[in-house]
Amino acid sequence: MKFTRIATILMLPAMLMFLSAEATAFNPESLKLLKTDIPGWNTMRSSSPERVMDLYKADLEDAELNRANLSGTILVRADLSGARLDEANLSGSNLAMSFIQKADLKGADLAGSWLNKANLKSSYMVEASLRRSSLAGANLRWARLREADLMDANLTNAILFETDFTNANLRGANLQGATFLPNAILQGATLSEGTILPSGEPADRGWCMRRGARFDQNHTTSHNSIQAPPVELPEETTVLTAPSAETGVSSAGKREQELLRNDVAAWNRLRSSRPEMTVTMKKETLEKTSLRGADLKKAVLSGSNFAGAMLDTADLTGADLRNADFRKADMKRTCLKEANLQKANFDRAFLKNADLSGANLSGAMLYGATLSGANLNGATLEGASLFDADLSGADLSGANLKGANIMDADFSGATFSPSTTLPSGKAATRAWAVMNRATLAP
């Protein structure tokens, strides 16, 4: 199987950690062992400590993982929501963009871990160790970090609304650009001269006293960049599925449809040679199928299941995708321009830099979706749910958000225009944009 290094997408190159280790492809048997037999898993890890375990996008929701040895593990975009990880060892692990909401992490070791853009909302992390961990852009809303060790941690641009740092160690922590720190609980927390505040200024005794925190003038830090562990992932994983009994067929027959599943390159050549061919595959089952770069322009795929599918760089311009299921799908740089996505489900889908300009997303579910850098110019999002969605750097010029749920959505660096309609039904204003760390284009 071919592998590609994607550490570059995680902001910093990997240079120092696990360079000699051999990364393993995602192994369902390993995941099963982890879920059912923690002592057996730990024994396996102890017998091969040099082995880097690959659990990329693993489904560990509500899993019992107390005291599990997950050190140095690839858990990028894994779902650990509600998991029990008390006293687990996650040191040096890569948890970028993972979902860890309402998880129990009491006394867990996360030292040196990479948690950029992770969603840790409402997680219980009392007495956890996060020394020199990177939590840049992480969502720590309502997280409980009482007596946690965050010395020299990177919390730049983190969301800290009502985060509980009671008696936590924040010496040398970098909080530059972090939001809602005034709403966080800092009673008894210890900061130092090396602690960088959201303003970019170092913490001082007066600032700490006003917030009931302690000040350690003796601790300094170099604030050297915390580097991401390397991530080696399968370039492409194809999971073949049987044709749906409900498939509707136009000019593209069942043989051509199977070609789409088995050989995307051949499918694309077929579409190029037969541009007049219509594609109607309603309620198709394409769950976990690899459709990277597939040409599905103007295809009728309403009600189809793409959950967990690989659709990076696919072209779905003008496609009919009403009520389609894209839960946890990979859709980086996917083109959905002018597509009909009414009531589609994008729950925790990865749509970074996707083109959704002019798309109809009325009533769509975009809970926890990653839409950073996405083009939503002129898109219709009326009545859509953008709860907890990441829209940082997205273009929402002329978009219609009337009635949309934008609670906890991240609009930092996003672009709005006077023709953008806000959830209230009113036109976007500069004041609203500033309040949401966005910009208003002329």
C-alpha positions in Angstrom: 0.0 0.0 0.0 1.3 3.4 -0.8 1.6 6.0 1.9 1.8 9.8 1.9 3.1 12.1 4.6 0.5 14.6 5.6 2.2 16.3 8.5 2.3 19.5 6.5 -1.5 19.9 6.9 -1.0 19.9 10.7 0.9 23.3 10.6 4.4 22.2 11.4 6.7 19.6 9.8 7.5 16.5 11.8 11.2 16.2 12.6 11.8 15.0 16.1 9.4 12.4 17.1 9.2 8.7 16.0 11.4 9.2 13.0 12.6 5.6 13.1 9.3 4.1 13.9 7.3 2.1 11.3 3.8 3.3 10.9 1.1 0.7 10.5 -1.9 0.9 8.2 -5.3 1.1 10.0 -6.0 -2.4 11.3 -9.6 -3.3 12.3 -8.3 -6.1 14.4 -6.1 -3.7 16.4 -9.1 -1.4 16.9 -11.2 -4.4 18.1 -8.5 -5.4 20.6 -8.4 -1.8 21.9 -12.1 -1.7 22.4 -12.5 -5.1 24.0 -9.3 -5.9 25.9 -7.2 -3.1 27.3 -4.8 -5.4 29.2 -4.2 -7.3 25.9 -3.7 -4.0 24.0 -1.2 -2.8 26.6 0.7 -6.0 26.4 0.9 -5.8 22.6 2.2 -2.2 22.9 4.8 -3.2 25.5 6.1 -6.0 23.3 6.5 -3.6 20.3 7.2 -0.2 21.8 8.7 1.1 18.5 5.5 0.4 16.6 3.4 3.5 15.8 -0.3 2.6 15.8 -2.5 4.1 13.1 -6.0 4.8 14.3 -6.7 7.6 11.9 -10.4 8.5 12.0 -11.1 5.5 14.3 -14.6 5.4 15.9 -14.0 5.2 19.6 -17.1 7.0 20.7 -18.1 6.0 24.3 -15.3 3.5 24.4 -13.9 2.2 27.7 -10.2 3.1 27.5 -9.1 3.8 31.0 -5.4 3.3 31.5 -4.9 2.4 27.8 -1.4 2.9 26.4 -2.0 5.1 23.4 1.3 6.9 23.5 2.6 8.0 20.1 -0.6 6.9 18.4 -2.1 8.5 15.2 -5.6 9.5 16.2 -6.1 12.3 13.7 -9.8 13.1 13.3 -10.7 10.1 15.6 -14.0 10.2 17.4 -13.4 9.9 21.2 -16.6 11.7 22.2 -17.8 10.3 25.5 -14.9 7.9 25.8 -13.5 7.0 29.2 -9.7 7.7 29.2 -8.9 8.2 32.9 -5.2 7.7 33.5 -4.7 6.8 29.8 -1.3 7.4 28.3 -1.6 9.6 25.2 1.8 11.3 25.4 3.2 12.3 22.1 0.0 11.2 20.2 -1.4 13.1 17.2 -5.0 14.0 18.0 -5.3 16.9 15.5 -9.0 17.7 14.6 -10.2 14.8 16.8 -13.6 14.8 18.5 -13.1 14.4 22.3 -16.3 16.1 23.6 -17.6 15.0 27.0 -14.7 12.6 27.4 -13.3 11.5 30.8 -9.5 12.2 30.9 -8.9 12.5 34.6 -5.2 12.0 35.3 -4.5 11.3 31.6 -1.0 11.8 30.2 -1.2 14.1 27.1 2.3 15.6 27.5 3.8 16.5 24.1 0.6 15.6 22.3 -0.7 17.4 19.2 -4.3 18.6 19.7 -4.6 21.4 17.2 -8.2 22.1 16.3 -9.4 19.2 18.5 -12.9 19.5 20.0 -12.6 19.0 23.7 -15.8 20.7 24.7 -17.1 19.7 28.1 -14.3 17.1 28.6 -13.2 16.2 32.1 -9.5 16.7 32.3 -8.8 17.2 36.0 -5.2 16.5 37.0 -4.3 15.7 33.3 -0.8 16.4 32.1 -0.6 18.6 29.0 3.0 19.8 29.3 4.3 21.1 26.0 1.2 20.0 24.2 -0.1 21.9 21.3 -3.8 22.9 21.5 -3.8 25.7 18.9 -7.3 26.4 17.8 -8.7 23.7 20.1 -12.2 24.1 21.5 -12.0 23.9 25.3 -15.5 25.4 26.0 -16.7 24.2 29.4 -13.7 21.8 29.7 -12.6 21.1 33.3 -8.9 21.4 33.7 -8.7 21.8 37.4 -5.1 21.0 38.7 -4.1 20.1 35.2 -0.5 20.7 34.1 -0.3 23.0 31.1 3.2 24.2 31.5 4.7 25.5 28.2 1.5 24.4 26.3 0.5 26.1 23.1 -3.1 27.4 23.5 -3.0 30.0 20.7 -6.4 30.8 19.3 -8.0 28.3 21.6 -11.7 28.7 22.7 -11.7 29.1 26.5 -15.3 30.0 27.2 -16.0 29.0 30.9 -13.0 26.6 30.8 -12.1 25.7 34.4 -8.4 26.2 35.1 -8.8 26.1 38.9 -5.3 25.5 40.4 -4.0 24.6 37.0 -0.3 25.1 36.0 -0.2 27.7 33.2 3.5 28.6 33.6 4.9 29.4 30.2 1.6 28.7 28.4 1.0 30.6 25.2 -2.5 32.0 25.1 -2.0 34.5 22.3 -5.2 35.0 20.3 -7.2 32.7 22.7 -10.8 33.8 23.0 -13.1 34.1 26.0 -10.3 33.9 28.6 -12.1 36.6 30.7 -15.0 34.0 31.0 -12.6 31.2 32.1 -12.1 30.2 35.7 -8.6 31.0 36.8 -8.9 30.8 40.6 -5.7 29.5 42.1 -4.1 28.9 38.6 -0.4 29.7 38.4 0.9 31.9 35.5 4.4 33.3 35.0 6.4 35.9 33.1 6.7 33.3 30.3 2.9 33.0 30.1 1.6 34.9 27.0 -1.8 36.5 27.3 -4.4 36.7 24.4 -3.1 40.3 23.7 0.4 39.0 23.1 1.7 40.6 26.3 3.3 38.6 29.1 1.3 37.9 32.2 2.1 40.0 35.3 1.3 40.0 38.9 -1.4 42.6 38.6 -3.3 40.7 35.9 -3.1 37.5 37.9 -4.3 39.2 41.2 -7.4 40.6 39.4 -8.4 37.1 38.4 -7.6 35.3 41.6 -4.6 33.6 40.0 -1.0 33.2 41.3 2.0 34.7 39.6 5.4 33.0 39.4 8.1 35.5 38.5 10.9 33.0 38.3 9.6 30.8 35.5 10.4 31.7 31.9 10.1 29.8 28.7 11.7 30.0 25.2 8.4 29.4 23.5 10.1 27.2 21.0 7.6 25.8 18.4 6.1 22.5 19.4 6.4 20.2 16.5 3.8 17.8 15.2 4.5 14.0 15.3 4.7 12.5 11.8 1.6 11.1 10.3 1.8 8.5 7.6 -1.6 7.5 6.2 -2.9 5.3 3.4 -3.1 7.4 0.3 -6.2 5.7 -0.8 -8.4 3.0 0.7 -11.1 1.5 -1.5 -14.0 -0.3 0.1 -16.2 -2.0 -2.4 -19.9 -2.2 -1.7 -22.7 -4.1 -3.5 -25.0 -2.1 -5.8 -28.1 -0.7 -4.1 -31.4 -2.4 -5.0 -33.0 1.0 -5.2 -30.6 2.5 -7.7 -32.2 4.4 -10.5 -30.3 4.1 -13.8 -30.4 6.4 -16.7 -27.7 6.3 -19.4 -25.1 5.0 -17.0 -25.9 1.4 -16.5 -25.0 -0.9 -13.7 -21.7 -1.9 -15.3 -20.7 1.8 -15.5 -21.8 2.3 -11.9 -19.5 -0.6 -10.7 -16.7 1.1 -12.7 -17.2 4.2 -10.5 -16.7 2.0 -7.4 -13.7 0.0 -8.7 -11.7 2.4 -10.9 -12.3 6.1 -10.6 -9.7 6.9 -13.3 -11.5 4.7 -15.8 -14.9 6.2 -14.7 -13.5 9.7 -15.4 -12.3 8.7 -18.8 -15.7 7.3 -19.6 -17.4 10.5 -18.6 -14.9 12.5 -20.8 -15.6 10.3 -23.8 -19.4 10.4 -23.2 -20.2 13.9 -22.0 -23.8 13.5 -22.8 -24.2 10.6 -20.4 -26.5 11.3 -17.5 -25.9 9.7 -14.1 -28.9 8.8 -11.9 -28.0 6.8 -8.8 -30.7 7.7 -6.2 -30.3 6.3 -2.7 -27.0 4.7 -3.6 -24.9 3.1 -0.9 -21.4 4.5 -1.3 -20.5 4.4 2.4 -16.7 4.4 3.0 -16.1 4.2 -0.8 -13.1 5.9 -2.3 -14.2 8.5 -4.9 -11.2 10.7 -4.8 -11.3 13.0 -7.8 -14.4 11.4 -9.2 -16.3 13.3 -12.0 -19.9 13.4 -10.8 -20.9 16.7 -12.3 -24.7 17.1 -12.5 -25.2 13.5 -11.2 -28.5 12.7 -9.5 -27.5 11.2 -6.1 -30.3 12.3 -3.9 -30.7 10.2 -0.7 -27.3 8.5 -1.3 -25.1 7.4 1.6 -21.5 8.8 1.4 -20.8 8.4 5.2 -17.1 8.0 5.7 -16.4 8.2 2.0 -13.2 9.7 0.5 -14.3 12.5 -1.8 -11.3 14.7 -1.8 -11.1 16.8 -5.0 -14.2 15.1 -6.4 -16.3 17.3 -8.8 -20.0 17.4 -7.9 -20.8 20.6 -9.6 -24.5 21.0 -10.0 -25.2 17.6 -8.6 -28.6 16.7 -6.9 -27.6 15.6 -3.4 -30.7 16.3 -1.5 -30.9 14.3 1.8 -27.5 12.7 1.1 -25.5 11.5 4.0 -21.9 12.8 4.2 -21.2 12.1 7.9 -17.5 12.1 8.6 -16.7 12.1 4.9 -13.4 13.4 3.6 -14.2 16.3 1.2 -11.1 18.4 1.1 -11.1 20.7 -2.0 -14.3 19.0 -3.3 -16.2 21.0 -5.8 -19.9 21.3 -4.9 -20.5 24.5 -6.8 -24.3 25.1 -7.3 -25.1 21.7 -6.0 -28.5 21.0 -4.4 -27.7 19.9 -0.9 -31.0 20.6 0.8 -31.2 18.7 4.1 -27.9 16.9 3.5 -26.1 15.6 6.5 -22.5 16.8 6.9 -22.1 15.8 10.5 -18.4 16.2 11.3 -17.5 16.1 7.6 -14.1 17.5 6.5 -14.8 20.2 3.8 -11.6 22.2 4.1 -11.1 24.5 1.1 -14.2 23.0 -0.6 -16.1 25.0 -3.2 -19.7 25.4 -2.2 -20.4 28.7 -4.0 -24.0 29.0 -5.0 -24.9 25.7 -3.4 -28.3 25.2 -1.8 -27.7 24.0 1.8 -31.1 24.9 3.1 -31.8 22.8 6.2 -28.5 21.0 6.0 -26.9 19.5 9.1 -23.3 20.8 9.4 -22.7 20.0 13.1 -19.0 20.0 13.9 -18.1 20.2 10.2 -14.7 21.6 9.1 -15.3 24.3 6.5 -12.1 26.3 7.0 -11.2 28.1 3.9 -14.3 27.0 2.1 -16.0 29.1 -0.6 -19.6 29.7 0.4 -20.0 32.8 -1.8 -23.7 33.1 -2.6 -24.6 29.8 -0.9 -28.0 29.3 0.7 -27.7 28.1 4.3 -31.2 29.1 5.4 -32.3 27.0 8.4 -29.0 25.0 8.3 -27.3 23.9 11.5 -23.8 25.2 11.8 -23.5 24.3 15.5 -19.8 23.9 16.4 -18.7 24.2 12.8 -15.3 25.5 11.8 -15.7 28.3 9.2 -12.4 30.0 9.9 -11.2 31.8 6.8 -14.3 30.8 4.8 -15.9 33.1 2.2 -19.5 33.8 3.1 -20.0 36.8 0.8 -23.6 37.0 -0.2 -24.5 33.8 1.7 -28.0 33.5 3.1 -27.8 32.4 6.8 -31.4 33.3 7.7 -32.6 31.1 10.5 -29.4 29.1 10.7 -28.1 27.8 14.0 -24.5 29.3 14.4 -24.0 28.5 18.1 -20.4 27.9 18.8 -19.5 28.2 15.1 -16.0 29.6 14.5 -16.0 32.5 12.0 -12.5 33.8 12.8 -10.9 35.2 9.6 -14.1 34.5 7.6 -15.3 37.1 5.0 -18.8 38.5 5.0 -20.3 41.2 2.7 -23.2 43.6 3.1 -25.3 41.2 0.9 -24.7 38.4 3.5 -27.9 37.6 5.3 -27.4 36.9 9.0 -29.5 34.3 11.0 -31.7 37.2 12.2 -32.6 38.0 8.6 -30.7 41.2 8.7 -27.8 42.2 6.5 -24.3 41.6 7.9 -22.6 44.6 9.4 -19.0 45.5 10.2 -19.8 45.4 14.0 -21.2 41.9 13.7 -18.2 40.8 11.7 -15.8 42.2 14.2 -17.6 40.6 17.1 -17.2 37.3 15.4 -13.5 37.9 14.5 -14.5 38.1 10.8 -14.2 40.8 8.2 -16.8 42.6 6.1 -15.8 43.1 2.5 -16.9 46.2 0.6 
